[in-house]
Amino acid sequence: MFLPEPERYDGTAALWHVEVDLDHHDEIRHHLVNGQPTMPVASLVQIAAEAAASFAPDLAPVRYSDLSLPRLLRAPAERWPRRVDVTATRRGDDVDVRIDSPPVNAVPTVEYARLSVHLGVPEKPEMDGWPELGPEHAADHRFDGYLLPGDALDALLRSAGPQEALSSVRVIDVPVPADDRELARLLGPHLDLRRYSTEDGEQHTATTADGTVVVRLRGVVSSHRDLSTMRRHRTGAKTPGRAARGKRSGGAARDGR
């Protein structure tokens, strides 16, 4: 879905140079923050899933932990495609993944996501009693072909709070790795989104009609983002009014006022 052939790969570490194009990823074109196309968190997790799966095709990404989201990957529509670097390092059945922008001239690297992906043998749900579902019953098409239920994850994250404020998630469990269309075929299209309070904090789950867990979130943390400051740092543009305020305050100091 996202990763081309790696630039560097030795079985334990890998590097990809990725160009993300709105024409091939409607899930980004239609996910807007302050009117600008923004990569959904589910898409960042998908990139990490692809990177991790490249090390062990016989295993599947079943857990994502210590997800950190320092910056939004967003820009006006005319400034896409965007280029990112994806680095991955394998530690047994865990793969550490980082997604960031390459440095350009005087603009330093900007980190968008960092997380660990656990590879394992996925659960095999029982299919007895579930009918074969046609395309009209399938889930949202935006995340077709993903290694995880992107629409279910996106909906669960939105229920936990605004994605533009999401800063970290301690654990994302995906017991049955498959895209939404395949899960709808296997387990039915109905999903319940629920929030629980536990001794370890709040837990968010997306479950099918029979209670099968599709996605589970733990340790969701949100924080206010200064989007104008993010835009200034990423584009080199000045925040309107800041320079004028600085000149006024400097002039006042010289006048002794």
C-alpha positions as CSV (number, residue, x, y, z in Angstrom):
1,M,0.0,0.0,0.0
2,F,2.8,2.5,0.9
3,L,6.3,0.9,0.9
4,P,8.3,0.5,-2.3
5,E,11.4,-1.6,-2.5
6,P,13.7,-0.8,0.4
7,E,16.7,1.5,-0.1
8,R,18.6,-0.6,2.4
9,Y,17.7,-4.0,3.8
10,D,19.9,-6.6,5.6
11,G,17.4,-8.8,7.4
12,T,17.5,-6.9,10.8
13,A,17.4,-3.3,9.6
14,A,15.8,-1.5,6.7
15,L,15.2,1.9,5.2
16,W,12.5,3.0,2.7
17,H,12.2,6.3,0.9
18,V,8.4,6.8,0.5
19,E,6.4,9.2,-1.7
20,V,2.8,9.6,-0.4
21,D,0.4,10.6,-3.2
22,L,-3.2,11.8,-2.6
23,D,-4.3,10.4,-5.9
24,H,-3.6,6.9,-4.7
25,H,-4.6,7.4,-1.0
26,D,-8.1,8.9,-0.7
27,E,-8.0,8.1,3.0
28,I,-5.6,11.0,3.3
29,R,-7.3,13.4,0.8
30,H,-10.5,13.2,2.8
31,H,-9.0,13.3,6.3
32,L,-8.8,17.0,6.9
33,V,-7.3,19.0,9.8
34,N,-7.9,22.7,9.5
35,G,-8.9,22.1,5.9
36,Q,-5.6,20.4,5.0
37,P,-5.2,16.7,4.0
38,T,-3.7,14.8,6.9
39,M,-2.5,11.3,7.1
40,P,-4.7,9.3,9.5
41,V,-3.1,7.5,12.4
42,A,-4.4,4.3,10.9
43,S,-2.3,4.9,7.8
44,L,0.8,5.6,9.9
45,V,0.2,2.3,11.7
46,Q,-0.2,0.6,8.3
47,I,3.2,1.8,7.2
48,A,4.7,0.4,10.4
49,A,2.8,-2.9,9.7
50,E,4.2,-3.2,6.2
51,A,7.8,-2.5,7.5
52,A,7.5,-5.1,10.2
53,A,5.9,-7.7,8.0
54,S,8.8,-7.4,5.5
55,F,11.0,-9.2,8.1
56,A,8.8,-12.2,8.6
57,P,6.2,-13.0,5.9
58,D,5.0,-16.1,7.9
59,L,4.0,-13.9,10.8
60,A,1.5,-11.0,11.1
61,P,1.5,-7.6,13.0
62,V,-0.8,-8.3,16.0
63,R,0.3,-5.6,18.5
64,Y,1.6,-2.0,18.2
65,S,3.1,-0.5,21.3
66,D,4.5,2.8,22.5
67,L,3.1,4.7,19.6
68,S,4.4,8.3,19.7
69,L,2.9,11.0,17.4
70,P,5.0,14.2,17.8
71,R,3.7,15.9,14.6
72,L,0.8,15.7,12.1
73,L,1.8,14.7,8.6
74,R,-0.3,17.3,6.8
75,A,-0.1,19.9,4.1
76,P,-2.3,21.9,1.6
77,A,-3.5,19.6,-1.2
78,E,-1.3,21.4,-3.7
79,R,1.8,20.5,-1.7
80,W,1.4,16.8,-2.0
81,P,2.9,14.3,-2.6
82,R,5.0,14.3,0.6
83,R,8.2,12.3,1.0
84,V,9.0,10.4,4.2
85,D,11.7,8.1,5.4
86,V,10.8,4.8,7.1
87,T,13.4,3.1,9.2
88,A,12.9,-0.3,10.9
89,T,15.0,-2.5,13.2
90,R,14.1,-6.0,14.2
91,R,14.5,-7.4,17.7
92,G,13.3,-11.0,17.7
93,D,9.5,-10.8,17.1
94,D,9.5,-7.0,17.7
95,V,10.3,-4.4,15.1
96,D,11.0,-0.7,16.0
97,V,9.7,1.6,13.3
98,R,10.2,5.4,12.8
99,I,8.5,7.6,10.2
100,D,9.9,11.0,9.5
101,S,10.6,13.6,6.8
102,P,14.1,13.6,5.3
103,P,16.1,16.8,6.0
104,V,15.9,19.4,3.1
105,N,18.6,22.1,3.0
106,A,18.3,24.0,6.3
107,V,15.0,22.3,7.3
108,P,15.8,19.5,9.8
109,T,14.2,16.1,10.1
110,V,10.6,16.1,11.4
111,E,9.4,13.0,13.2
112,Y,5.8,11.9,12.6
113,A,5.5,8.6,14.3
114,R,7.6,6.1,16.3
115,L,6.3,2.7,17.6
116,S,7.2,-1.0,18.1
117,V,5.3,-3.7,16.2
118,H,5.0,-7.2,17.6
119,L,4.8,-10.1,15.1
120,G,2.9,-13.2,16.0
121,V,0.5,-15.8,14.8
122,P,-3.0,-14.2,14.3
123,E,-6.1,-15.7,15.8
124,K,-8.4,-17.6,13.5
125,P,-12.0,-16.7,14.1
126,E,-14.8,-19.2,13.9
127,M,-16.9,-18.7,10.8
128,D,-19.9,-21.0,11.6
129,G,-23.2,-19.2,11.3
130,W,-21.8,-16.1,9.4
131,P,-23.2,-15.6,5.9
132,E,-21.0,-14.6,2.9
133,L,-21.4,-10.9,2.5
134,G,-21.6,-9.0,-0.8
135,P,-19.7,-5.8,-1.5
136,E,-22.7,-3.7,-0.5
137,H,-22.3,-5.0,3.1
138,A,-18.6,-4.4,3.3
139,A,-17.1,-1.8,5.6
140,D,-15.6,1.6,4.5
141,H,-13.5,1.2,1.4
142,R,-10.8,3.8,2.3
143,F,-8.6,1.2,4.0
144,D,-9.0,-1.8,1.7
145,G,-5.8,-3.8,1.4
146,Y,-4.5,-2.8,4.8
147,L,-2.8,-5.3,7.2
148,L,-5.2,-4.1,9.9
149,P,-8.9,-3.0,10.1
150,G,-8.1,0.6,9.3
151,D,-11.7,1.9,9.5
152,A,-12.3,0.2,12.8
153,L,-9.1,1.6,14.2
154,D,-9.9,5.1,12.8
155,A,-13.4,5.0,14.3
156,L,-12.1,3.8,17.7
157,L,-9.4,6.6,17.8
158,R,-12.0,9.2,16.9
159,S,-14.2,7.9,19.7
160,A,-11.3,8.4,22.1
161,G,-10.8,12.0,21.1
162,P,-9.9,14.3,18.2
163,Q,-7.1,12.8,16.1
164,E,-5.4,16.1,15.7
165,A,-4.9,16.1,19.5
166,L,-3.7,12.5,19.8
167,S,-0.1,12.4,21.0
168,S,0.5,8.7,22.0
169,V,-1.0,5.3,22.5
170,R,0.6,2.7,24.8
171,V,-0.9,-0.4,23.1
172,I,-3.0,-1.2,20.0
173,D,-4.0,-4.9,19.9
174,V,-5.2,-6.3,16.5
175,P,-5.9,-10.0,17.3
176,V,-7.2,-10.8,13.7
177,P,-5.0,-8.8,11.3
178,A,-7.0,-8.2,8.1
179,D,-8.6,-5.2,6.4
180,D,-12.2,-4.1,7.2
181,R,-13.6,-5.8,4.1
182,E,-12.1,-9.2,5.0
183,L,-13.2,-8.9,8.6
184,A,-16.7,-8.0,7.5
185,R,-16.8,-11.1,5.4
186,L,-15.4,-13.3,8.2
187,L,-17.2,-11.8,11.2
188,G,-20.0,-9.7,10.0
189,P,-20.1,-5.9,9.3
190,H,-21.5,-4.8,12.8
191,L,-19.0,-3.3,15.2
192,D,-19.5,-2.0,18.8
193,L,-17.2,0.7,20.0
194,R,-16.9,0.7,23.8
195,R,-14.9,2.4,26.5
196,Y,-14.0,0.8,29.9
197,S,-12.3,2.0,33.0
198,T,-9.8,-0.5,34.4
199,E,-7.1,-0.4,37.0
200,D,-4.6,0.4,34.3
201,G,-6.7,3.3,32.9
202,E,-9.2,3.5,30.2
203,Q,-9.5,0.8,27.5
204,H,-11.3,1.2,24.1
205,T,-12.5,-1.7,22.1
206,A,-14.1,-2.4,18.8
207,T,-15.9,-5.7,18.9
208,T,-18.1,-7.7,16.4
209,A,-21.7,-8.8,17.2
210,D,-20.5,-12.0,18.9
211,G,-18.0,-10.1,21.1
212,T,-14.8,-10.9,19.1
213,V,-12.3,-8.1,19.7
214,V,-11.2,-6.5,16.4
215,V,-9.1,-3.6,17.9
216,R,-8.2,-2.8,21.5
217,L,-6.6,0.5,22.6
218,R,-4.9,1.2,25.9
219,G,-3.1,4.2,27.2
220,V,-4.5,6.9,24.8
221,V,-3.0,10.3,25.5
222,S,-4.2,13.6,23.9
223,S,-2.6,17.0,24.1
224,H,-3.3,20.4,22.6
225,R,-1.3,21.1,19.4
226,D,-0.4,24.6,18.3
227,L,-1.2,24.0,14.6
228,S,0.0,27.5,13.6
229,T,3.4,26.8,15.2
230,M,3.6,23.4,13.5
231,R,2.9,25.0,10.1
232,R,5.6,27.7,10.7
233,H,8.2,25.1,11.7
234,R,7.5,22.8,8.8
235,T,7.2,25.4,6.0
236,G,9.5,28.2,7.2
237,A,6.5,30.6,7.1
238,K,6.2,33.2,9.8
239,T,3.3,33.1,12.1
240,P,1.1,36.1,11.3
241,G,1.5,39.0,13.8
242,R,4.5,37.5,15.7
243,A,7.1,39.6,13.9
244,A,5.0,42.7,14.4
245,R,4.6,42.0,18.1
246,G,8.3,41.6,18.5
247,K,9.0,44.9,16.8
248,R,6.5,46.7,19.0
249,S,7.9,45.3,22.2
250,G,11.5,46.1,21.1
251,G,10.5,49.7,20.2
252,A,8.8,50.1,23.6
253,A,12.0,48.9,25.4
254,R,14.1,51.4,23.6
255,D,11.7,54.2,24.4
256,G,11.9,53.3,28.0
257,R,8.1,52.6,28.2
